[in-house]
Amino acid sequence: MEATILKWHKQPGDTIQADETLLDIATDKVDSEVPSTAAGVIKEILFKENDVVAVGAVIARVESESMVAAGNFQPAPAPAAQPAQPAQPARPVVVEEIPYQPVGAAAPASAGIRFYSPLVLNIAAQEGISMSELETIPGTGNEGRVTKKDILQYVNQRGSGVARVAAPQPMPVQAIAPKPAQSAPAQQATSSPTVYSGNVEIIEMDRMRKLIADHMVKSKHTSPHVTSFSEADVTNLVMWRDKVKKEFEKREGTKITFTPLIIEAIVRCLKKYPLMNSSIDGDKIIVKKDINIGMATALPTGNLIVPVIKGADQLNLSGLAKQVNQLADAARNGKLKADDTQGGTFTFTNVGTFGSLMGTPIINQPQVAILAVGTIKKRPVVIETPHGDSIAIRHMMYISMSYDHRIVDGSLGATFLTAVANELEKFNPDRDF
């Protein structure tokens, strides 16, 4: 819905080629480069760095060489409007104080959980507004949503009790202020910085870490989490990969890791239990027919991002391996596109990459489940055979899954998790790839 302008690579008067990078933008998912749609000269830049711009808005104007040669650029409306712009600051701007009048708009009761844009959540985090406090802010947006204007007015009135609004604004503005009894604590909280005792280092969160924090809090606030655990004997899978990995890379041009093998098992089980591949919309359960697997990927900064393998059920093992490696490389090199992180229906994370035995992952909203695997360890286990039990050294792996208890009961969650473990254990060591 919106993006933040991080950096302009060109300024007015600079020449630019078609598809040359014009600016960098950041959404709630990824940072990406925006190329110019035409070659020519930058005539006007309409937004500054760090401005938040709605999708579809005009952000710059380019005078192309073909337009100048054909004489078609002169009648364009942008130059004609230029003389009128300097006149606007010359007009007196009346600033009036508007007393507190609560806005009546609110989220519909049937909607259940209110939607907040990444920008609103970012502002709330920066201003120390909790989710419970955010829920009380009336919204003037579509379906009662809290807009940027609403939350900025709320922040303004917390300290001053009134909002200052420019009279020429085309849209009516109402200020939001707390009751007098509430304003004093708010002023005291904002004016008194926190004092930390001892020898400490204060590190400011970067933009992505703030977004991750907001997303995690929102997920816990939205879904009642339940986590189930299982373990799998993946000896056959480990032995097969060790046997074929060199030939696989030579033939397919990409490495074979454990990730595509585990995703392959997850996909099979999602086909058997489609409710695990769903989301909630109010009191409706939306079962997704497409199986798009998100895989949590660590970035060099330590942050996590979740690129999505679209149509995972339509890919064979080679296709999955290529998608996994391409998306992981793009994530680590900052080359992910916005579409690469959209549309996930189920998420997989490998906490064993960092040596962890198991984890209790947080659901990636609006999905209803996330599955985690731990590191693979050799352990002595009891093997049951027709000739009796024996103890053998096997490659064992713990599996955990957090799920939304609003629609996934313990029986379904445990059954699905056990099914994934069984798929991994019965891996065919003689299969081809």
C-alpha positions as CSV (number, residue, x, y, z in Angstrom):
1,M,0.0,0.0,0.0
2,E,2.9,2.3,0.6
3,A,6.7,2.5,0.6
4,T,9.4,4.7,2.1
5,I,11.9,6.5,-0.2
6,L,15.4,5.6,1.0
7,K,17.7,7.3,-1.5
8,W,17.5,9.2,-4.8
9,H,20.3,8.2,-7.2
10,K,19.5,11.1,-9.5
11,Q,18.7,14.8,-9.0
12,P,16.8,17.4,-11.2
13,G,18.9,18.1,-14.3
14,D,20.6,14.8,-14.3
15,T,20.3,12.5,-17.3
16,I,19.1,9.0,-17.0
17,Q,18.8,5.9,-19.2
18,A,15.8,3.6,-19.4
19,D,16.0,0.9,-16.7
20,E,18.8,2.8,-14.9
21,T,18.3,2.9,-11.1
22,L,16.5,6.1,-10.1
23,L,15.9,5.5,-6.4
24,D,15.8,2.9,-3.6
25,I,12.6,2.2,-1.7
26,A,11.7,0.2,1.4
27,T,8.4,-1.6,2.1
28,D,7.5,-3.6,5.1
29,K,9.0,-6.7,3.4
30,V,12.1,-5.7,1.4
31,D,14.3,-2.9,0.2
32,S,14.5,-2.7,-3.6
33,E,15.7,-0.5,-6.5
34,V,13.3,1.3,-8.8
35,P,14.5,1.8,-12.4
36,S,13.5,4.7,-14.6
37,T,10.7,3.9,-17.1
38,A,12.2,6.2,-19.7
39,A,15.5,7.8,-20.9
40,G,15.9,11.6,-20.6
41,V,16.4,14.4,-18.1
42,I,15.1,14.5,-14.6
43,K,12.8,17.5,-14.5
44,E,11.2,17.2,-11.1
45,I,11.4,15.1,-7.9
46,L,8.2,15.3,-6.0
47,F,9.1,13.6,-2.7
48,K,12.1,13.8,-0.4
49,E,14.1,10.9,1.1
50,N,12.3,9.2,4.0
51,D,8.9,10.3,2.7
52,V,6.3,7.6,2.8
53,V,4.4,7.4,-0.6
54,A,1.3,5.5,-1.5
55,V,1.6,2.9,-4.3
56,G,0.7,4.4,-7.7
57,A,1.6,8.0,-6.8
58,V,3.8,10.0,-9.2
59,I,7.2,10.5,-7.5
60,A,9.2,12.1,-10.3
61,R,8.9,13.5,-13.9
62,V,11.4,12.7,-16.7
63,E,11.6,14.8,-19.9
64,S,12.4,12.2,-22.5
65,E,14.4,13.1,-25.6
66,S,11.7,11.8,-28.0
67,M,9.2,14.2,-26.4
68,V,11.5,17.2,-26.8
69,A,12.2,16.3,-30.4
70,A,8.5,15.9,-31.2
71,G,7.6,19.0,-29.4
72,N,5.1,17.1,-27.2
73,F,6.6,18.0,-23.9
74,Q,5.6,21.6,-23.8
75,P,1.8,21.2,-23.4
76,A,2.3,18.7,-20.5
77,P,0.4,19.8,-17.4
78,A,3.3,19.6,-15.0
79,P,5.2,22.7,-16.5
80,A,2.0,24.6,-16.8
81,A,1.3,24.2,-13.1
82,Q,4.7,25.3,-12.1
83,P,4.0,29.1,-11.9
84,A,1.1,28.5,-9.6
85,Q,3.2,26.7,-7.0
86,P,5.3,29.6,-5.7
87,A,2.1,31.6,-5.1
88,Q,0.9,29.1,-2.5
89,P,3.4,29.9,0.3
90,A,2.7,33.6,-0.2
91,R,-0.9,33.1,0.9
92,P,-1.5,33.5,4.6
93,V,-2.0,30.1,6.3
94,V,-4.4,30.3,9.2
95,V,-3.5,27.9,12.0
96,E,-6.3,27.2,14.5
97,E,-6.5,25.2,17.6
98,I,-9.2,22.6,17.6
99,P,-10.4,21.3,21.0
100,Y,-10.8,17.6,21.6
101,Q,-13.7,15.9,19.7
102,P,-13.5,12.1,19.5
103,V,-14.0,10.8,16.0
104,G,-16.8,8.3,15.9
105,A,-15.3,6.0,13.3
106,A,-14.1,2.7,14.6
107,A,-13.4,-0.8,13.2
108,P,-16.5,-2.8,12.5
109,A,-17.4,-5.3,15.2
110,S,-17.5,-8.1,12.8
111,A,-13.9,-7.5,11.6
112,G,-12.4,-9.0,14.8
113,I,-8.8,-8.0,14.5
114,R,-8.1,-4.5,13.2
115,F,-5.7,-4.0,10.4
116,Y,-2.7,-1.6,10.8
117,S,-0.4,-0.6,8.0
118,P,3.4,-1.0,8.5
119,L,3.7,2.8,8.7
120,V,1.2,3.1,11.5
121,L,2.8,0.2,13.5
122,N,6.2,1.8,13.0
123,I,5.0,5.2,14.3
124,A,3.4,3.4,17.3
125,A,6.6,1.6,18.1
126,Q,8.6,4.8,17.9
127,E,6.2,6.7,20.2
128,G,5.8,3.9,22.7
129,I,2.2,3.2,21.9
130,S,1.2,-0.3,22.9
131,M,-1.1,-2.5,20.9
132,S,-3.9,-2.1,23.6
133,E,-3.5,1.6,23.3
134,L,-3.5,1.5,19.5
135,E,-6.8,-0.4,19.6
136,T,-8.4,2.6,21.3
137,I,-7.5,5.1,18.6
138,P,-10.5,5.9,16.4
139,G,-9.8,5.5,12.7
140,T,-11.0,7.6,9.8
141,G,-9.7,5.3,7.0
142,N,-11.5,2.6,5.1
143,E,-13.5,0.3,7.4
144,G,-12.4,2.3,10.4
145,R,-8.7,1.8,9.8
146,V,-6.2,4.0,11.6
147,T,-4.4,6.2,9.1
148,K,-1.1,8.0,9.4
149,K,-3.0,11.2,10.0
150,D,-5.0,9.6,12.9
151,I,-2.0,8.3,14.8
152,L,0.1,11.5,14.3
153,Q,-2.9,13.5,15.7
154,Y,-3.1,11.2,18.6
155,V,0.6,11.5,19.3
156,N,0.4,15.3,19.1
157,Q,-2.5,15.6,21.5
158,R,-0.9,13.2,24.0
159,G,1.6,16.0,24.8
160,S,-0.4,19.1,24.1
161,G,-4.1,18.4,24.5
162,V,-4.9,20.1,21.2
163,A,-4.0,19.7,17.5
164,R,-2.8,22.4,15.2
165,V,-4.3,22.2,11.8
166,A,-3.8,24.3,8.7
167,A,-7.1,25.9,7.5
168,P,-6.5,25.4,3.8
169,Q,-6.4,21.6,4.1
170,P,-8.9,20.1,1.6
171,M,-9.9,17.3,4.0
172,P,-11.7,18.1,7.3
173,V,-9.3,17.4,10.2
174,Q,-10.4,16.6,13.7
175,A,-7.9,16.6,16.6
176,I,-7.8,13.8,19.0
177,A,-6.7,14.6,22.6
178,P,-6.9,12.7,25.8
179,K,-8.8,13.7,28.9
180,P,-7.0,16.1,31.1
181,A,-6.4,13.4,33.7
182,Q,-4.5,11.4,31.2
183,S,-2.3,14.1,29.7
184,A,-0.2,14.7,32.7
185,P,1.2,11.2,32.9
186,A,1.8,11.2,29.2
187,Q,3.8,14.4,29.4
188,Q,5.8,13.1,32.2
189,A,6.5,9.8,30.4
190,T,7.7,11.6,27.2
191,S,9.8,14.3,29.1
192,S,11.6,11.9,31.4
193,P,14.1,9.7,29.5
194,T,14.8,6.3,30.9
195,V,18.0,6.0,32.9
196,Y,20.0,2.8,32.6
197,S,22.2,1.8,35.5
198,G,25.6,0.0,35.1
199,N,27.9,-0.2,32.1
200,V,25.5,-0.4,29.1
201,E,25.5,0.2,25.4
202,I,22.4,1.5,23.8
203,I,21.8,0.3,20.2
204,E,19.0,1.9,18.1
205,M,16.9,-0.7,16.2
206,D,17.2,-0.5,12.4
207,R,14.1,-0.2,10.3
208,M,13.8,-3.9,9.6
209,R,14.3,-4.9,13.2
210,K,11.5,-2.6,14.2
211,L,9.2,-4.1,11.6
212,I,10.1,-7.7,12.7
213,A,9.4,-6.7,16.3
214,D,6.0,-5.2,15.4
215,H,5.2,-8.3,13.3
216,M,6.0,-10.7,16.1
217,V,4.0,-8.8,18.7
218,K,1.1,-8.6,16.4
219,S,1.2,-12.3,15.7
220,K,1.2,-13.1,19.4
221,H,-1.6,-10.6,19.9
222,T,-3.6,-12.2,17.1
223,S,-3.2,-16.0,17.4
224,P,-3.3,-18.2,20.5
225,H,-0.1,-20.1,20.0
226,V,0.3,-23.9,20.7
227,T,3.5,-25.7,20.0
228,S,3.8,-29.5,19.5
229,F,7.0,-31.5,19.2
230,S,8.1,-34.7,17.5
231,E,11.3,-36.3,16.4
232,A,12.3,-38.1,13.2
233,D,14.9,-40.7,12.3
234,V,16.4,-39.1,9.1
235,T,19.2,-41.5,8.6
236,N,18.0,-42.6,5.2
237,L,17.7,-38.9,4.1
238,V,21.1,-38.0,5.3
239,M,22.8,-41.0,3.7
240,W,21.0,-40.4,0.4
241,R,22.1,-36.7,0.3
242,D,25.7,-37.6,1.1
243,K,25.6,-40.2,-1.7
244,V,24.1,-38.0,-4.5
245,K,25.1,-34.4,-3.6
246,K,28.1,-34.2,-6.0
247,E,26.3,-35.8,-8.9
248,F,23.2,-33.7,-8.2
249,E,25.2,-30.4,-8.4
250,K,26.9,-31.6,-11.5
251,R,23.7,-32.5,-13.3
252,E,21.3,-29.8,-12.0
253,G,23.8,-26.9,-11.6
254,T,22.8,-26.3,-7.9
255,K,23.5,-27.7,-4.5
256,I,21.1,-30.1,-2.7
257,T,20.5,-29.1,0.9
258,F,18.2,-30.6,3.5
259,T,15.7,-27.7,3.0
260,P,14.1,-28.8,-0.3
261,L,13.9,-32.4,1.0
262,I,12.0,-31.2,4.1
263,I,9.8,-28.9,2.1
264,E,9.0,-31.8,-0.2
265,A,7.7,-33.7,2.9
266,I,5.7,-30.7,4.2
267,V,4.0,-30.3,0.8
268,R,2.9,-33.9,0.7
269,C,1.3,-33.5,4.2
270,L,-0.4,-30.2,3.4
271,K,-2.2,-32.0,0.5
272,K,-3.5,-34.6,3.1
273,Y,-4.4,-31.9,5.7
274,P,-5.5,-28.8,3.8
275,L,-6.7,-27.0,6.9
276,M,-3.1,-26.4,7.8
277,N,-2.8,-24.4,4.6
278,S,-5.3,-21.7,5.5
279,S,-5.9,-18.4,7.1
280,I,-8.7,-16.7,9.2
281,D,-10.8,-13.7,8.1
282,G,-13.1,-12.8,11.0
283,D,-15.2,-15.9,11.5
284,K,-14.3,-17.4,8.1
285,I,-11.7,-20.0,7.4
286,I,-10.0,-19.4,4.1
287,V,-8.5,-22.7,2.8
288,K,-5.7,-22.0,0.2
289,K,-5.6,-24.2,-2.8
290,D,-2.2,-23.0,-3.8
291,I,0.7,-24.2,-1.6
292,N,3.3,-21.4,-1.3
293,I,6.0,-22.3,1.2
294,G,7.8,-19.5,3.0
295,M,11.3,-20.3,4.3
296,A,12.8,-18.1,7.0
297,T,16.2,-16.9,5.8
298,A,18.9,-15.2,7.9
299,L,20.4,-12.0,6.5
300,P,24.0,-10.8,7.1
301,T,22.6,-8.2,9.5
302,G,21.2,-10.9,11.7
303,N,17.6,-10.1,10.7
304,L,15.3,-12.7,9.2
305,I,13.2,-12.5,6.0
306,V,10.8,-15.0,4.6
307,P,11.0,-15.4,0.8
308,V,8.2,-17.6,-0.6
309,I,8.4,-20.6,-3.0
310,K,5.3,-20.2,-5.1
311,G,3.5,-23.3,-6.3
312,A,5.8,-25.6,-4.3
313,D,3.4,-28.5,-5.0
314,Q,4.1,-28.1,-8.7
315,L,7.9,-28.5,-8.4
316,N,9.9,-31.7,-8.3
317,L,13.0,-32.0,-6.0
318,S,15.3,-30.3,-8.6
319,G,12.9,-27.4,-9.0
320,L,12.6,-27.0,-5.2
321,A,16.4,-27.0,-4.8
322,K,16.8,-24.3,-7.4
323,Q,14.1,-22.1,-5.9
324,V,15.5,-22.5,-2.4
325,N,19.0,-21.6,-3.4
326,Q,18.0,-18.7,-5.7
327,L,15.8,-17.1,-3.1
328,A,18.4,-17.6,-0.3
329,D,21.1,-16.0,-2.4
330,A,18.8,-13.1,-3.4
331,A,18.0,-12.5,0.3
332,R,21.6,-12.5,1.4
333,N,22.6,-10.2,-1.4
334,G,19.7,-7.8,-1.0
335,K,18.2,-8.7,-4.4
336,L,14.8,-9.9,-3.3
337,K,11.8,-8.3,-5.1
338,A,8.7,-7.3,-3.2
339,D,6.7,-10.2,-4.8
340,D,9.3,-12.7,-3.5
341,T,8.0,-12.3,0.0
342,Q,4.2,-12.2,-0.8
343,G,1.6,-14.9,-0.8
344,G,3.0,-17.5,1.6
345,T,0.5,-20.0,2.9
346,F,2.8,-22.0,5.3
347,T,6.2,-21.3,6.7
348,F,9.2,-23.5,7.4
349,T,12.2,-22.5,9.5
350,N,15.5,-24.4,10.1
351,V,16.6,-23.4,13.6
352,G,19.2,-26.2,13.4
353,T,21.3,-24.0,11.1
354,F,22.6,-22.2,14.2
355,G,23.0,-25.4,16.3
356,S,19.7,-25.3,18.1
357,L,18.0,-28.7,18.9
358,M,14.5,-27.3,18.6
359,G,12.5,-24.1,18.8
360,T,9.0,-22.6,19.4
361,P,8.6,-20.4,16.3
362,I,6.1,-17.6,16.0
363,I,3.4,-17.8,13.4
364,N,3.9,-15.7,10.2
365,Q,0.5,-13.9,10.0
366,P,-2.0,-14.4,8.4
367,Q,-1.0,-18.1,8.2
368,V,-2.1,-20.6,10.9
369,A,1.1,-22.6,11.4
370,I,4.9,-22.6,11.1
371,L,7.1,-25.7,11.3
372,A,10.7,-25.7,12.6
373,V,13.4,-28.4,12.4
374,G,16.5,-28.6,14.7
375,T,20.0,-29.7,14.1
376,I,20.6,-33.3,13.0
377,K,22.4,-35.3,15.7
378,K,23.7,-38.8,15.9
379,R,22.2,-40.6,18.9
380,P,21.8,-44.2,20.1
381,V,18.2,-45.3,19.6
382,V,16.2,-48.5,19.9
383,I,15.4,-50.1,16.6
384,E,12.5,-52.5,16.4
385,T,12.9,-55.4,14.0
386,P,11.0,-58.7,13.4
387,H,14.0,-60.4,15.1
388,G,13.8,-58.2,18.2
389,D,14.9,-54.8,19.4
390,S,18.4,-53.5,19.1
391,I,20.3,-50.3,19.7
392,A,21.9,-48.4,16.8
393,I,23.5,-45.1,16.0
394,R,21.0,-43.1,14.0
395,H,20.7,-39.5,12.7
396,M,17.9,-37.9,14.7
397,M,16.1,-34.6,14.3
398,Y,13.6,-32.8,16.5
399,I,10.6,-31.2,14.7
400,S,8.3,-28.5,16.3
401,M,5.3,-26.7,15.0
402,S,3.4,-23.7,16.4
403,Y,-0.2,-23.4,15.2
404,D,-3.2,-21.1,15.7
405,H,-5.4,-22.7,18.3
406,R,-8.5,-20.8,17.0
407,I,-8.8,-23.3,14.2
408,V,-6.1,-25.9,14.6
409,D,-6.8,-28.2,17.5
410,G,-4.2,-30.3,19.2
411,S,-5.3,-33.4,17.5
412,L,-4.9,-31.9,14.0
413,G,-1.7,-30.2,14.9
414,A,-0.1,-33.3,16.4
415,T,-1.4,-35.5,13.5
416,F,0.1,-33.2,10.9
417,L,3.4,-33.0,12.7
418,T,3.6,-36.8,13.0
419,A,2.8,-37.1,9.3
420,V,5.7,-34.9,8.4
421,A,8.0,-37.0,10.7
422,N,6.8,-40.2,9.1
423,E,7.4,-38.8,5.6
424,L,11.0,-38.0,6.5
425,E,11.6,-41.4,8.2
426,K,10.3,-43.4,5.2
427,F,12.5,-41.5,2.8
428,N,13.5,-43.9,-0.1
429,P,17.3,-44.2,0.0
430,D,17.2,-45.7,-3.6
431,R,15.2,-42.9,-5.2
432,D,16.5,-40.8,-8.1
433,F,16.4,-37.0,-8.3
